[in-house]
Amino acid sequence: MPLTRKAYRAAILHSIADPAEVGIEASYEYFEDGLLVVDNGQISALGHASDLLPKLPADIEITHYQDALITPGFIDTHIHLPQTGMVGAYGEQLLDWLNTYTFPCESQFADKAHADEVADIFIKELLRNGTTTALVFGSVHPQSVNSFFEAAQQLDLRMIAGKVMMDRNAPDYLTDTAESSYLESKALIERWHGKGRLHYAVTPRFAPTSTPEQLTLAGQLLTEYPDLYMQTHISENLKEIEWVKELFPERKGYLDVYDHYQLLGERSVFAHGVHLCDDECARLAETGSAISFCPTSNFFLGSGLFNLPMAEKHKLNVGLGTDVGGGTSFSLLQTLNEAYKVMQLQGARLSPFKSLYLATLGGARALRLEDKIGNLQPGTDADFLVLDYNATPLLGYRLKQANNIAEALFVLMTLGDDRTVLQTYAAGNLVHQR
């Protein structure tokens, strides 16, 4: 295979650490006139253009962007493929919303043609919004995961997904059994996990829709395949928490249900965590588990405000999730716009550099993939974005007033959306062009 080497010149910014741990100034690298060199789908050099240009071969192809910023690809740590067709559904909180909108929408994924069509739309939306890696819920049907992975594999994307396990408290047309969910998940793991840049996640929907037998088998899968992911929901809504107490009276609390069935661990990601207590945050951190912070969805479904400072206190890994269809946008820029407001309502601040961290390196750390994605260090996968400073007239005008990269970054996160993403690259390949 011929060596493919290309270089990209623009302003370049990436996170190298969590601002909560090292302070803002030590958390990022910024090159006002930077150069990113890509060899065979991986980043081979990053630095000031003036330093790197003299070392490059004369015939290398260099793409030069004016009024643009290169960042790592965004990482969405919680999103639902089968809810694409019901995003923006009116008027309910979590439990009624599931029954009214979600379950009927997910039932359509028994049909392969439908699953293929939605997988194509879903991946195009991710890439249009600059999301290069996502942790994805399928439906209860194995077909949803097959369709998604087939589409992702064609573009050599780094994606993680799993078939929902759900054997009670859902419509008959949408439930599996403890045994069938185990066998179907196992078949999907054998087919897809570790194939190219794809990974499998064991996916019990949430404690109320799984019997103890099913949760036991979910834990067993994690034991049988040690590098699998696990994804589920936790402490999103107060009525949901009460329901879990009724269903599992013998357990100390919501997290303890998952803990009892051995579902906590270094590749376990729990969505929402809006109503976690200190002890639960400490236990999540102790086991290396992560939380996906989903501000847009938490506002839209009236769930509450995630306590990011408490998570930081416990050094708990936190990524960002759009939670489409509870969330109303595939855009992590728009999600950060909402995250800022969540913090404001709690009398706390979210700096633009912490926001960048959550959308990139923080998500990679939550997924234990920081050696491959989430930053632009040499040796990592060439998953990156080109953000256009002139994407809209207002954005272009507003950015001309920005005095530094911190201000520019914050403006991108408050005024930016899918239009801001000029190009998306995955493994060095151009996979979206506005």
N, C-alpha and C positions, 0 to 999 in steps of 0.2 A: 504493500500500500504506500503511495507516495506521501512524503512528509508534507503536511499542510500547515504552514506557518503564516499567521496574519497578525497585524497590529492595529490597535484602535486608540486614537488620540482625542482626548477631551478632558474636561474636569472630571476627576475620579474620586469617589468617596466610599469607604467601607468601614465597618465596625471591626475592631480587633479585641474588644473586651466589653464587659458589662459596666456602664457608667456608675451603677450603684456600688460596684466593688472597687473600681480603680479611679473614680472621678471622671468628669466629662472629658477633660483635655487628653487623658491617656487612653480614651476608649475608641478613638478612631484615627484613621489616616486620611488626609486630604491632599490631593495633588491638583493645584489650580490648572496647570497644563501637564496632564499626566499621560502615560502610555501604558497600555495593557497589551501584552504579547501572548498569543494563543498558539500552542503547538498540539496538533492532533486532539483537539477537544479539551485540553487542559491548559491552565494558565502557567506560562513559563517565566514571565517577568512582569513586574509592576513597579512603576516609579515615575520620577519626573521625566518628561519627554527630553529635556536637555541632557540628562544623564544617559538615557537608553538609546536615543536615536543614533549616536555615533557608533554604537556596538552592533547595530543591526546590519544584515546583508543588504546590499544595494537594491536587490530585486524584490524585497519583501513588499507585499501589498499593505499599505497603511490607509485606514479609513479615518478621516479627520472630521469630527463633529464640532460645529460652532454652536454656541448658546445651548449646550447640553451637558448633562451630568451622567456619568456611568456609575452604576451601583451594582452590588450583587443582585441576583434574581430574588424575588420575594418568596417567602415560605409561609404557606397557609396551613396551620396545624390542626384545623378542624373545619370540615366542609362536607356536605351531603350531595353526592351525585344525583340521586333520584328525586331530590327536591328542586331541581332546576326549573321545572315547569310550574311550580307553585310559589316561587319567590314573590314576596310582596303580597301575601294573602291577608285579608282584613280581619281585625277585630277580636282575636282570642289570645289568652295566655297559654302557657305551654301545654297542659294536658288536654284542654279542649281543642287546641290548635292541631295536636297530633291526630286526634280522632276525626276532626272536621276536614282537614286538608291533606295532612301528610300521608296517612295510611292509604287513602284512595289513590293518591298520586303514585306512591311506591308500588301499588299492586300492578301497575302497567308494565313493570319490568320483568314479568313472566315471559313477555314477548321479546325475542331476540332482536327483531328489526327496530323496535322501540328503544331497546337498550343501546343498540349501535348508534341510533340517531342522536340520542341524548348525550352519549359519551363524546361524540364529535362536537356537539354544541358546547358542552361543558369544558372540554380541553381548549377549544378556541377562545372561550371566555377567560379562562385562567391565563393563557398566554397573552391575550390582548391587554390584560391588566397587570402583566409583568410577573405573574406567579409561575415560577419554574419548578417548584416542588410543593405537593400538597399531601396531607394525611386525610384520606377520603373514606367516608362511609358509603358502601354500596346499599342495595336493598337486601331483603332476605333471600333473594334469588341469586344463585351463583352466576347467572348470566350477566348480572349488572357488573360484576367484577371482571369477568372475561372480556366484556365489551370495552370496559375502561382500560384494562391493561393492554389489549390489542391495539387500541388507538394510541396509548402512551408509548408503547414499544416502537411503533413506526417512526416516532419523532425522537427516539432515544432520550426520553425524559426520565428524571429521577422522581418516581412517584410511589406512594405507599397507599394501599387500600385493603379493604376486607369486606366480606359478606356479613351482613347483620345476623346475629344470633338472637332469636326472639321466640320463645315457646309458650308464652302466656300473656294475658292482659293486652291482647291485640286481636284484631278481627281474624276469624278462622282462615280467611283467604291469604293471610300474611304471616302465619306462624309456621315455624318448623318444629322439630322435636329436639330434645337434648342430643339424641343419637344422630339424627340426620344432620344437625348443624355441625357436629363434630366431624362426621365423615365428609360432608361437602367442603368444610373449611380445610380439612386435610388434603383433599384432592386439589383445591386451589393453591395451597401452599406448595405441594409437589410440582404443580405446573408452573407457578409464577415466581415464587420467592427466590430472590437472588439472580433472576434471569435479566441480563443487561443491568439496567439501573432501577429495577423494580423490587419492591419489598412488600411482604404481606403483613397485615395487622389483624390479629384476633379481635372480633368486634361484637361483643355483647352490647345491645343497644343502650340499655341502662338497667340497673338492678330490678326495677318493677316488672320488666318484660322477660326476665329469665328466671327459671326455677333454680333451686339449689343444685339440681342435677346438671343443668346446663352450665352454670357458673363453675362447677367442679370440672367439667370437661374442657371449658375454656382455659382454666388453669393448667390442665393436663397438656393441652397443645403447647403452651408456653414452656413446659418442662421438656416436651419431646423435641422442640425446635428452639434452642436457646437464643437465637438472634432474631426471633420474631418481634413484631410490635404488638401492643395491645392498646385499643382505644375504646373509650366509653364516655358517658356523661356523669357528672356529679354535682349535687348541690346547686342546681340552676334556679329552682323555683321552690318557694316555701311549701306549697301544697304537695309537690313531688317529695320533699324531704319527709313530710308527715306520712305520706303513703309508704315510703321505704320503712319507716319505723313500724307501721302496722304489719307489713309483709315479713319483716325480719326482726321481731321483738327481742330475739335472743342476742342480737348484736348491739354494740355500744353506740353505733351511729352509722351514717351513710358510708363513710370511707371504710369503716370496719367490716362492712359486708364484702367489699372488694378485697380487703386485706385478708380476710378469713379464707377466701377462695384462691389465694396466691396470685392476685392479678396486679399487684404493685411491683415495680421494677424499673430498671434503667431505660427501657423502651416503652414504658406505659405512659400514655397521655390522656389526661382527664379533662374533658371540655367543661368550661364555665367556672366551677368552684366559687360562685358568687357568695355563697353563705358558709364557707369553710370557717372553722375556728382555729385558734393558734395551734392546738394539739394536732389537728389534722394536717395543717401546713408543715409542722415539724415532722410528722410521720411520712408525708409525701417526699420531703427533702431527704430524710434519712434513707429511704428506699431508692432514691435516684429518680423517682417518678416526676412527671412534669404536668403543668396546667396549661391549657389553651385558653387565653383571654379573648373573649368574643363580644366586644363592647356593642357593636351595632345590633346584634341579636338580643343582647341583654336589655337594651333600650326598647327594641321593637316589640318584644314579648313581655315587657314590663317586669323583668326578672330581678333587677337590682344592679348594684354597683360592685364590681370586683375590687378587692382591696389589694392593689399592687404593692403598696409599702409593706404590708404584712408578709406577703410572699418574699419580698426582698430581704426582710429581716431574717427569714429562715433560710436564705440562699436557695430558694426553690426555683428550679428551671421553669421559665414562663415563655411560651411562644404566643403568636397572635393567630386568631382564627376569624374568618368571615362568617362561618356558620350559615352559609346559604343552604336552605331557604329560610331559616329563622332570621338570619342576616339578610339585608336587602341589597347588597352589592358584592361583586366579586373583587372589588378594588381594595387592596390593602392600604393604599393611600387614604381612601375614604374611611376605612376601618380605623386608621390612626387619628383621623379627624374626630371620630367618636370617642376613641380612647382618651384623647386629651380632655374631652368634656367630662368623662367619667371621673377623671382625677380632679378636675376643677370642682365638681360637685362634692368632693370629699375634702376640699381644702388642701389638695396636694398638687404638685406640678409634674408634668411629663415633658422633659426636655426633648427637642428634636433628635438629639443623638441617642437617647434612650428609645425613642420611637423607631429610629433606624435599626437599632439593635434588636428590638422585639420582632421586626418584620424580616430580619435577615439572620444574623448570627445567633440571636436568642432562640429563634425557631430551629436552627440547625443544632444547637446544643440540646434543646428539648428532645430532638430526634436522634441525638448522638451521632450526628453527621457533620460536625464542624470541621473535620479533616477533609471533607469533600465539597461542601456547599456553605453558603451563608457569609462568605468573605471572598476576597480576591487574592489571597496569598498564593504564591507560586506552588504548584502541585495540586491545587484544587481543581474541580471541574469548572469549565468555562461556561457557567450559568450566570449571565449578567444582562443588565438592561441599559438602554439609552433613554434618559428622560429629557423631554424637549422643553426648554425654558419658554418657548413661544407657542405652546400647545393651544392656548386660547388667548384672545386679545387682553383679557383682564390679567391672566397669569403673566404674560409678557410684560405688561405695564407695571404690575406689582413687583416683579423680580428686579426691575430696573431700580427700584427704591431700596432693595436689600443691600445692606452694608457688608455682609459677611456670609460665609457658608451656613452658619447656624440659622440665620434669618431666612436665607433662601430655602433651606431644607424645610423649615417650618411652613413656609408659604406653599411649597410643593405638597405638603401633607394636609393643608387645609383647603387649598383651592384645586389640588390635582385630582385626577381620576384616570379612567382608561385612556382618555385623549392625550394624557401627558406621556404615555409610554410610546415612544417612537419606534423602538425595536426591542425584541426579546430574543436572546441567544440561549440555547441549551446545548451543552457539550460542544460549544463552538459553532453550532449550526444556527443560522437565522431561522427562527420558528414563528416569528410574528413581525410584520412590517405594517405600521399604521397606514 
